[in-house]
Structure formats: structure tokens, C-alpha cells
């Protein structure tokens, strides 16, 4: 816990300096686009929160040098790979000119560096028929690069509301840290606790009222750390199935896969084209804003912070069983399938204005019952029209 508390304090103080010096850097660090399709904030906010997290990770070198000097060389190698990922994301945060492809390529190159420096290469996927392919060094390295890049990009994809990506990432790191502790890997446990503490320090400024955003530098860096720890756990300990980290990160990973499918095959658009149809955005628009519409103040601002807890609870449906059954591959696989089914059902329900009653405030449920009583059944067309009209008035 020492590493967690130390990095939390360092991150908190570093982020404090960034927040209160915003007048010096907001002309290049702030996200001033308030009308973009994926924008849900009401005022310009600095998007370089990843810098506070990175500084905390760098400052933790001192603590490790004092308390665990034997682990310092490995920590330095890991931090060097992480620095590469943070740098390309931070460059995007301050210039807004680095493409998704460029960020993904650099992240994959960092994974390649991690493969050589740390031995972080996926050699097993719990599928005997395919494991022989991963014994071929080139195939294993390329597969690892794609997997690590995909996880980092997935964390960036869900970074849409105050505390969302930070909360999901902390859950993942805590789960991975618990397993590292169970198998006796002090170095990986230290990394997960250090990064978790750094995120926690940032979250104190990001949630509920965002004084600062995680940014691409923070999202890609945190996603990279999660992916690298996952690969190392699987590589070093055969009792840790490959499906364990997959279940831990199934929400952002499946969100990414589902988004590619939705954009490419349902809407006929480029998978990289932005839209406002992610699950967290739908929950914000069609669930959360109903709950805050009768309160004073900006619906957009209050709905931003109120959205993340819904997704945190959804993510717990994966993280909790992953921790409880971490060494039982078939059980973990079953929970992965169950989570994907729940995700698709929930997404489909919200899109078709059939949101589960327990997610909606009482006066919306009364509206549903009124329509049902008058027609003998709920008319989805009438309900959609009514809800759309009420939502327009609320927004």
C-alpha cells in the first residue's frame, strides 16, 4: 500500500499544479471543442491529466529505489516503454494533430520494445490448436503488438465522461494486482499499485466535476500498462489463464469490437469515424438526463458525472467473477460470453426505447404504464415519439 499512497499523493499534487496553472497553458492544453459529436462538457477543460499520472510514476522511482532496490532495473525498463506511449498521446493532447493510426503504431512499437526488454510476449491463448502458432517468435510478437495496441485504444475509446476511463482502469489494475499478489510477483504488484494510486490522485480532480481530463496521453498510457501487466502475468504463470485479463477488460474491449461492427457493417461507415452512439453516450442521453432534468443547473454538466457509475456497475459484472474464479478458464470464458450477451441486450434495449424499468426514474415508468393502459400494450413507436419530445425539452 506504500506505493499506492505515495503515487496517489504525487499524482494529486502534480495534477493540482496543472489545474491551477491552466492560464499559462490552456491555449494549447484545453479541449475547447464543445460542439463535437463526442463532446459532453460545457466549458473548456485541460486534457493533459495524463501528465500528472506519468509524473507520479516517474517520482515512484525514488520510493522503489529506497524500499525495493532490486526491482528498480525492471521498473525502469517498464517505465521506458510506458514513456513512449505517453509521449505520443501527450503530443496529440497539445497539438490535436496526431492521428489515431499514428498513436496506435507507436503503442504497438512500445509493445515490441516491451517484448524484448521485459519478455512481455503472448505465448499461450488457452487454445491448444492455436498455441503452436504462438511458439513461432514472429507470430507471437506481432500478435502481442496488436493485442496491446487494441487494449490501449479501447481505454481511449471509453474515455468520454468524468471518471469513466479512470474508474474502469483502476478496477482492472486492482484485479491484476490482486492476482500478482496471489502468485507472489512483487514487481508486477508494485507496478499495479503504483499506477492505481496515480490514477486515484488524478480522479480526485476529474470526478465528479472535471477540473482536468485524462487525455490521449493518459488513456493510452494506462491502457498500455494494463495490457503489459496482463501479458506478463500470462507469460510468467501458467495458472493464470489468458481469458482472465480478457474478462477483466471485457467492457472496453467488447465496446471497441462492437463499435467497429456497428460503424462498418450496420451503418456502412469507416470504423474510425466518430459518433455519439457508444453505450456510455446512450446511457447519458436516454437514462441519466431523465434523472437530472428536474434539477437546477446544466443538464449536460450534471449528466456527465452521473453517467460513469452506471458503467462502473456494469464493469463489476466482469471484474468480480474474474477475481473470484481467476484460475478457472472455462468459468471465466462463460462469464465473458454472459457479459457480451448482457451488453448487447442492454444496448439494444436503450436504442429501441425499451430501457429496463429499474434504470429509469419513476415518472418515465408512469409514462410507460399510461401508454400501455391506453393501448393494452406498450406501443414502442408512440413511446419513442413521446420520449423524444420530452428529451428535446429537457436538453
N, C-alpha and C positions, 0 to 999 in steps of 0.2 A: 504493500500500500504506500510505501515511502515514495516510490517512483510516480505513482498516480497523483499523490498530493503535490509533490514537487512540480511536476509538469502542469498540473492544474493552476497553481499559483503563477508560474512563469507565463502560461498562456493568458491568464486573466490580466496580468499586468501589461503584457505586450499588446494585447488587444485594446486595453484601456488607452495606451499611448496612441494607437492607431485611431481610435474613435475620437479622442479629444484633440487630435491634431488634424482633423479632417479638413479644416480650412486651408491647410498647406498642400493637401494632395487631392482634394475632391474633384478638381478639374480633370484629373486623369483616372482616379480610382473609383469614382462614384458611378453607380448604374442609374443614369438619368433617363433611360428609356422607360416611360411609364405607360406607354400605349401598345407595347409589343404584345403579340398574341399569347406569350407565355409569361407576361408580367402581371404580378398581383400585389405590388407595393404602391404606396400613394405618394411617397416623397423620395428624392434621390438618396441612395444609401451606398456607402463604400462597399465594394465587393472584393476586398483583399483580406478577408478574415483568415484565409489560409496562411497568411504571413505570420499571424500570431501563433498558430498551431506549429508551424515549422520552426519558429524561434524557440518555442518550448522544447521541441525535440532536440534542437541543437544545444540548448542550455543543459539538457539532461545528460550530456556528455560528462559534465563536471560531476554530477551525482554518481554516475556509473563508475567513473574513474576513482572516486573516493570509496564507494561501497562494494563494487564488483569489478575490480580492475581486470580480472581475467576475461570478462565478457566485452571489454571495451573495443578490441580489434573487430569483433564480429558486428558490434553495434555501429562502428564507423563505416564498415563495408555496406551494411544495410542502409545507413543514412546517405551514403554517396549515391546509391541507386534512387533513393527517395527524392534527393535533391534535384535530380534530373527531371523527374516527373513534376515536382512542384514548380520548377523554373519555367517550363513551357506553359503550364496553366496560369502562373502569375503573369507571364508575358501577355497572355490573352486578356487577363483581367485589366491590365493597364493600357493596352493598345486596342482591344476589341477587333483585332485583325488576324488572329491565328485560327485557321480552320479546324474543324473537328478532326479531319483526316490527319492534319499535321500533329495535333495533340495525341491522337491515337497511335501514330507511328512512333513518336518519341517515347510514349509509355511502353510500347512493345519493345523498343530498343533498351529501355531500362530493365524490362523483364529479361532480355537477353543478357544484359550485364549481370543481373542477379543470378542467372543460371550459371555463369562462370565464376562469379565471386562467392556466391552463397550456396551453390549446389541446389538452387530452387528450380527444379525441373520435374514436371509431372511424368512419372514412370508407370503409374497404375491408375486405372479407372474402374476397378471392381468388375470388369467385364473380361473374363479370361480370353474370349475370342478376339478381343482387340488389344489386349495388353502386350502381345508380341510386337505390335507395331510401335508401341511406345518404348520398346527396347532399342529401337533404331534411333540413334542420338539426334539426327537432324529432325526427324518427325517429332520426337519428344520436345525438342526445343521450340520448334515452330508452334506446336500445339500449346505449349506453355505461354508463349508470347501472345497468342490470340486470346487465350483464356484470361490472362492477367489484364490485357488491354480491354477486354469485354467487361470485366468486373469494375475496373476504374471508370469506364464510360457509363456503366449502369448507375453508379453512385452519383455521377454528374447529372444523369437523366432525371433522378428523383429530387434533385436539389431545386425545389420550386416554392417551398413555403418555410416560414420561420421554424427552425428546429427539426425539420423533416429529415434531411440527409444526415445531420449531426446525430440525431437520436437513433436512427437506424444503424449508423456506423458504430456508435457506442455499444449497442446491443450485440452487434456482430463481434466486435473486438473483445467484449466481456466474455462471450461464449467461447471464442477461440482461446482466450487467456485461461479460462477455466479448464479446458482440455489440456492446454500446455502444462498447467499445474498438475493435472491428474497423471500425466505421463512423465513428469519430473523435468521438463525442459525449462530451465530458469531463464535462459536467454530470450526465448520466444515469449515467455510470461512477462518478462520485463518490458519487451517491446510493446506488447498489447496494453499493459497497464500504463506505460508512458504515453502512448498515443491516445488512450481513452481519457486520461487526465487532461491532456492538451485540448481534446475536443470539448470536455466538460467546461474548461476555463473559457473557451470561445462561446459555448452555449449560454453562459451567463450574460453575455452581451447580445446574443442572437435571438433568445427566446425569453418571454413571449413577444416583446417589442424589439424588432431588429434594429440595433444601432449599427450593425455591420452584417454583411453576407459572407457565406463561406467562399464563394467564387470558384472559378475553374481550378485555380491553383490548389485550393483546399480540397475540393471534391475529388479531383484526380489523384492527389497525394494520398488521401485517406483510403480511397478505393484500392490504390496500389498496395498500400500497407496490408490491408485485409487480404488481398489476393496472394501476396508473397508469404504471409504467415500461413495461409491455408495450404499453399503448395509445400512449404517446409514441413508442416505437420504431417501431411500425407506422405511425403518423401521419407521422413525420418522414422515414422512409426506406422507399421503395417496394421496395428489395431485401430487406427483412425481411418475409417472408410472415406473414399473420395466424395461420397454423397453427403457426408457430414457438413463440410463447408458450403456445399451447394444448397443444402436446406437452410443453413444459417443466412445465406444471401439470396434465397429464392425470390423474395419480393422484388428487389431491384433488378435481378437477372431476368425474371419472368416478365416484369414490366417492359424491359428492353426488347425481349423476343416478341412479346405481344404487340408492342408499338411498331416494330418492323413489319409484322404480319398485317396489322391494321392499315398502316400507311401504304404499303406496297400492293397488297392483294385485295383489300376491301375498298380503299379509296383511290387506288391507282396512282399514287404519288411517290415521290422519292422518299426512301426511309429516313433521309436526313432533313426533310422539310419540317419546320416547326409547326405545331398545332396546339390547341388547348384541350385535348381530349385524353390526357393521361388520367388514370384513376384518381389521383390526388386532386386534379383540377375539377373533375366531375363531382367529387365529394364536396369540394369547396362551393361550387356553383349551385348544386341541387340538394345539398343536405345542410352544410354549415351555415350558409347565408340565411336560410329559413330560421335558424335558431337565434341569429343575431340581428335580424331585420327590425325587431321592435325596440332594440336598444338605441341609445343615443350615440352619435359619432359616426365615423365612416364604416360602412358595411365591409368595404374592401379591406381596410386595415384590420378590423377585428376578426373578420373571417379568415385572414391569413394565419394568425396564430392558433385559431380554434381548429384548423384543419389537421394539423400534424398528429394530435392524439388519436384520431381515427386510424391513421396509418400505422402508428406505433402499436396499437392494439392488434391490428391485422398482422403485423410483423411478428408479434409474440406468438401467434398461432404456429409459426415456423421455428422460432428460436427456442421456445420452451421444450418442445419434444426433441429438438436437436440436441440439447444439453442432457435431457433425461435418458435418451437412447443413443448416445454418441458413438457407441461401438457396435451397433446392430444395423448393418447395412440395409437389410430388407425392410425393417421397420422405418428407417429413415426414408427409403425410397417410397414407401406407402404414404408418408406424410408429405413428401414432395408432390405426389400426384393429387393428394387431397387438397393441398394449398392451391394448386393450379386450378382445380375444379371450383373451389370457393372464390378465387379471384375472378374467373370468367363469369360465374353466376352473379356475383356482386356487380361487376362491370355491366353486364347485360341488363340487369335489373334497373340500375340507375339510368342507363341510356334510354330505356323504354318507359321511364317514369313509373317503375314498379319497385321503387326503393322499399326495402323492408321497413315495416311499421316502427320497429324499435330504433331506427336511425332518425326518424322524423319527429318534429315537435308535435304536441297534441292537436294543435289547430289544423295542421295539414292532414292528420289522420281523420279528424272530424270531417274535413272536406271530402276525403275519400269515401267515408261512410255515407255522407249525404248523396254523393253521386250514385253509390251502389244502391241505396234505398230507393232512389227515384227510378232506377232503370232495372232493378233486380239483379244487376251485376255491375262490376266496375267497368265503365266504358273508357278504355285506355286513350282513345282519341280525345274525348271530352276532357278527361283528366289532364292530358298533356297540354291542351289548349288553355285550361284554367290555370294550371301551374305556371305555364309560360307567361301568361298575362300578369299573374301575381309576382313572379320573379322580376319581370321588367319594371314593375312599380317599385319593388324593393331595391333593385340595383340603381 
